[in-house]
């Protein structure tokens, strides 16, 4: 065999192996969708776990959601490479013994997929995809005597890979990628309906901003593939410095005395005027009902099914909620189905989703984000966001947005239309929740946003600036700071052309 023929053979083998890797990923996705059984899911988790903290921080602040997507794209590429290497090794072994390569390629892909996710069904689908590609490449001849034959084999492999990948995307998008976790609650309770009606009635009529109960709630996770839990097999363990460990299953938890709350969540890593702040009606059980009286202990570590963990002082959990419904329906999978933690007044990043354990600690420990330099367990910064600039038919300009100060509540929002020289009090939506703390209770305020709007006659191009004052009388800080490590601060401004 000439050097040219050897080179062509190696290129053909590489191209077929790569196509087989793509098809294997497509087959796995077709069977599993975007669930932990998908072969790329554990690879993505490894990528996340091994990304340097500085890179994570830079990505959050600079790339935002794009950084998360690029990380998952890297995981997909690595998964294709793993399958491709296995398919290539299997083909080399088959060639050595003069046997068809497709059975070996299929078995190799099954082994890799099962080794990654432990799921047999998606593993068999990955094997079928890889075997089909190699079989297409081998169809008709076992050798590649000339360049045109090499090209035909590679083209057949590529065509089969593209077809399998396309079918995988279509089928996989119907599996595990939807937003629902379990069955909706049989009936939205009268109390939740009343709260949703209240929020609808109190929402300001301002085009371009979310109503008081968000239509599209933001989602941020450490991994690209969410856990896919079953409420029937789920349980919450209370462990650590307790008299006796306890387990609560879903039926027991949902059978306890429940409460409904408006709660706003805001992402610590968002930009100052970003869109990652939303509100919902949450239904759940007070954390203290499960922990009981623990006056001598310091902290609690909350752990999740996706290996996320966060530590809280006991005082922070006095008004925390174990939520299992969102707006009257079972939690969506992407928001922590079947049960998540809501800690009033803290940044959204530490409100643990897919909760599986509450460990009572005797000594403080760093949580997931604290280990990476963030300070999510601090109280949220006060902010007034400017998201709407509407030019009305009568020539006036309407500006609007949301304001939020955690459990401190919002007292007022002020608007300047001359770059901060003079200020006017904006119109606020009525509060969604009033403080109703009885004797001995520690509830410090409504952990919920308010809408604001201001309509005025413009006088040429101008700069609009907004700022908020919380219910303690403290003005939103003017000094601008980046999101890392304790959340962004500053007054929001925007240039407006009449």
N, C-alpha and C positions, 0 to 999 in steps of 0.2 A: 504494500500500500504506500502510495506516495505521500510526501508531507502535505500536499494540497488536500488529498483525500482525508488524511487524518484530521487536518484542521476543520474541514467541512463537517466531518463526523462529530467532532467535539462541539462545534457551534450548533449543529442540529440537536445534539443531546441536551445542551444547555437550554436552547429555546423550548424544546419539548418539556423539559423539567420545569421551567418557569411557567409555561402554560398550564402544566399539571398543578402547580402550586396555586395559581389563580383559581382554577376550577375547584380545587379542594376547599379553598376558602369560600367560594360560591356555594358549594354543596353544603358546607357546615352552616352557612348563614341561611340557606333555604330551609333547613330543618330546625334551626334554633332561633332565628331572628336575633334581635339585639338583646340577648339574655346571657347569663353567665355560662350557658352551655355552648355558646358560639366560641369557636377555637381562638379567635382574636381577643376575647375578653380577658383571660389570664395574662396574655402577653401585654395587653394594655395596662393591667394592674402593675406588672413588673416595670414597665416604662415609667409609670407615674411614681412608683416607689423609689426608683433610682435616678430620677431627675434631680439635679442639684437644687438646693433651696433658692439660690440666687437666680437660677434660670426660671424657676416657678414664679418667683416674685416679679421678675422682669416680664414674663409672659402675661401674668395677670394684669399688670398695669399698662403694658404696651400693646399687647395683642388682644386681650380680652377673650371672648369666646373663640376667636380664630386660633389662639394658642392651644386651647383644648382640642380643637378639631385637628390641628397639625399633629398633636401628640397621638391622637387616635390613628391618623394616617400613617404615622411611623410604625405604630403597632401592627396595622394591617400589612405594611410592607415587610416587617419582620416575620409575620405569620406566613405570608406567601413564600418568603425565603426558606423558612423551616420546612414547609411542605415541598418546596422545589428541591431542596437538598435531599430529602427523603426519596422523592420520586427519581431524582438523578441517580442516587446510590442504588435504588432498586433496578433501574434500567441497566446500569453497569453490571450488576450481578446477573441479570437475565442474559445479557450479551455474552458474558463469560461462559455460560453453559449452553448458549445457543437456543434459549427459550424465549417465548413471547414476553414482552415486558409489562403488559398491562395488568396481569394479576399481581405481580410483585409491586407495581406502583400503587395499586389499590390497597393492598395490605399495608404497605408502608404509610400511606396517608391515614388509614384507619388507626394505626398505632400512634402516630403523631397527634391526631385529633383527640383520641381517648386519653393520651398522656397529658395533654394540655387541660382539657375540661372535665374528663371523667364521664362524659356523656356518650353512650353507645350510639344512639340514633343519629345525632349530628356527625359522629365519627364515621358511621357507615355511609352517610351521604357524602362526606368529604372523600372517602375512598372511592365511591362510585364516580364522583367528578374527575378525580385524578386518573382512574382506570379508563374512563371514556376518552379522555384526551390522548393518552398514550395509545389506546387502541386505534383511534383515528389516525394518528401519525404512522402507525405500523400497517395500516390497511394496504393490502396488495403486495407489498414487498418487505423483505427483512433487511435488505442492504440498501445503501445509497451510493450507487456507482458514479453518479455525475451530479453536477451542480443543480440541474433542473429537478432531479429526484429529491435532493435535499430541500430545495425550495418548496416542493409540493408537500413534503412531510411536515415541514414547519408551518405552512399555510393551513393544512388540515388541523394541526394541533391548535393553532391560534383561533381558527374558526370555532372549533369545538369548545375551547376555553371561553371565548366571548359568549357563545350561546348559553353555556352552563352558568357563567357569571351573571348574564342578564336574567335568566330564569331564577337564579338564586336571589337576586335583588328584589324581584317581584314577589316571590313567595316569602322571603324573609321579612319583608316590610309588613307583612300581615301577621307576623308572629312576634309577640313580645315587644314590639315597637310602639304599641298604642299607649295612651296615657292613663288607662284605667288599671287599678291594682286588683280589685275584686269586684264583686257585684255591688251595684249602688245600694244604698240603704233602701229598705223596702218602701218607706215613705219618709219624705222630708218632714221632720217634726214641726209641730205648730210653732214652737219657740224659734227654730231656725228660720222658718218662713217669715215670721214676724221681724226678725233681725234683717233678713235680706230685703224685705219691704221697706224697713226703716232706712237702710242704706240707700236704696233706690230713691226714696223720697227726699233724702237729704243731699243727694249728689247735685252739684252745680251743673248747669247746662252750659258747659264750655267744650267746644269742639277741640279734639286733639289731646285730651287727657283721659286717663282711666277713671271710671266711676269709683265710688268709695269702696265697693267690693270689686276687685280686679277681674276683668274678663280673661286676661292672659297673664297668669302668675309666673314670674321668672323662675328659673331652675338652674342651680349651680351644684355640681358634685365633684368629688375628687377623682372619680373614675368615669370612663365614657360609657360603661355598660352598667345599668342599675341592677341591684339584686332583684330577683323574681321570687318573692316569698309567698307562702301559702298560709292563710290565717288559721287553718285547721291544725297545722303542725307547728305554728309559731308559738313561742313562749318568751316571757320576759323574766330573767333571773335577777334576784336581788341578792348580792353576795358581799364578801368582804367583812368589815368589822360590824357584823350583826350577830345577834344571839343564835340565829339559825337561818341558813340560806332558804329562800322561798322562790317559788315559781308561780307565775300568773299566766294562764293561757288566755287566748283571745276572748273566749266566751265569758270567762270570769271577769276580765277587765271591762268588757263592754256591758256587763251586768251590774257594775258598780254605779253609784250616784255620779251622774255626768253633769257637765256644765258647758254652755256655749259661749264663745268669746269672739269678739273682733280682735284680731292680732295682725299687726304689720310686721313684715320682715324686710330688712335692708341688707344688701351684700356689702361686706367690709371692703372688698376689692374693686368696687365699681368706681367710675369717675364721679367727680363732684355732682355733675348734672346728669348722671347716667339713669338708665331705665330699670335698674335692678332693685326695685322697691315696690312692694305690693301688699294687698290686704285681703284677707278672707275671713269667713266665719268658721271657727274651728270647734269641734266637739270632742270632749275627752274627760279624763279623770285627773284630779290633782295628784301630783307626785307624792305629796305628803301622805296621801291615803295608803300608799304602798310602802313608803319608808318608815312611817310612824315617827315616834319621838326619838331623835338621835342627838341630844344636846351636847354630848361629850366628843363627838366626832367632828372632823374638819371639813371633809369634802366628799364629793361623789364623782366617780368616773363613769360617764355614759359611753357604752360601746355599741357599735352598729354591725350589721351583717356585711357591710362592705369594708370592714376593718378600720373604719373611722372611729375615733375616740376623742372625747372632750371632758375636761375636768371642771367642776363647778364648786364654789364654796356652798355650804348648806344654805346660807342665807339667800343665795340667788335662786334656790329651788323652792322657796317657801310658797311662791305663787306660780310655779311651773306647772305645765299641763302635759299629760300624755294623750296626744290627740290621735283619734282614729277616724274622724270624719272631717271633710272639708266642704263647706257650703252645703251640708246636709247629705253628702254622699260619701261612701267609703273613700279613704285617701287614694288619690292617684298613685300609681307605682312610682312615678318620678318624684313624688313628694313624701315618700316614706312608708308606703303600705307595707304592713298593716298598721303600724304604730310609730309615731315620731314624738320627739320632745320639743316643747316650745317653752323658752325661758324668757320672761318678760324683760324688755329693755335692752337686750343684748343683740349683737350683730347676728345676721342670719346664718353665717357660716357655722356657728356652734349650736344651732338648734338641730340636734342629731336626728337623722332620718333612719328608717329601718332598724329601730332600736331593739336590742336583744339583751342588754345587761345594764344594771345599775350597781356599780361596785362602791361600797362605802369605804373610804380611805381614812387612815389615821394620820397620814402625812401628805402634803400637797405633791402633785405630780403635774408635769406639763402635758397639755393636750396635743392633738395632731398639729394644729396650726401654731401653737405656742412653741413647739419644737422647731418650727420653721421661721420663728421670729415675729409672727403676727400676734396681736393682742385682742382677739375676738371676744374674750369674756369681759371686756370693759363695756361700760354703757355706750350706746350709740351716740354719735355726734348729732347735734341739732342741724337740720337742713331745711331750706326752702328751695324747691326745684322749679325751674322755669321751662316748661315743655310746650306751651301753646302760645303762639302769636297769631291772632286772627284779625284780619282786616275786614271790618264790618261794612255793610252796604252804605251806612250813613257817613262813612269816612273816618269813623273812630277806630281805635285799635284796642283789642281785648287781649290781655296776657293772663296766663294762668298756669297752675301746676299743683303740686302737693307739698305739704310741710309735715315734718315728723321729728319728734324729740324723745322717742322711747316712752318710758313710763312717766316722764315729766310732763308730757302733754304739750300742746301748742297753745300759747296765749294770743299771739297776733303775728301777722305777716305784714311787712312794709315793702312798698314798691317805690323806687325812684326812677323817673323817666329822664333825668338829666345827669346820669352817671354818678349818682350818689350825693349830689348837692342838697337836694330836698327830698322829703319822704312823705308818702301818703299811706294810710292804713288800708290794706286790701280787704275785700269781703271774704269771709271764711265760711265754709260749710259748717253746719251745726255739728257739735261733737257726736260721735257714734256711741261713746260710752262715757258715762260720768263716774267719777270716783265714788265708791260706795263702801268705804271701809268701816267696819264696826269696831268696837272696842277690842283691842288685842290683835287685830288683823294688821298685816304689813303691806297690804296692797297700796302701791304708791301713786297709781294714776293709770289712765287709759293708754295702753300700749298700741296706739292706733294713729294713723295719719289724719290730716284734714286737707281738703281742697281749698285753694284760694283763687281769686280772680280780681282783676282791676281793668276797668274800661276808661279810656281817656281820649282827648283830642290831640293828635300828634302835631308837632311843630318842626317839620323837617327831620332829617336823619338824627337819631338819638340813641343813647345807650340805656337799656333798662337793667336795673339792678334790684335783686330781691334779698331780703333777710328775714329771719324768723326770731321770735322771742318765745322761750318756753314758759311753762306755767309757774316756774320759780322766779321769773323776771330776768333770767339770764339771756343775753343777746347772743345769737349765733356768731361764732368767731369770724372776724373778717379775714384774718391771715390764712392764706391758702397753704394746704399741705397735701402731699400725695397720700394715696390710700395706704401704703405700707408705712408703719405697722399697725396703726390704730384707726384707720378709716379716714377718708378725705374730709377736709374742712375748707371754709371760705364762703364768700358771698358769690352767688351765681349772677352773671351778667350776660347780656346779649345785645348786639347791634341790631337796630330795627330801622328799616327803610319805610317811609310812609307810602 
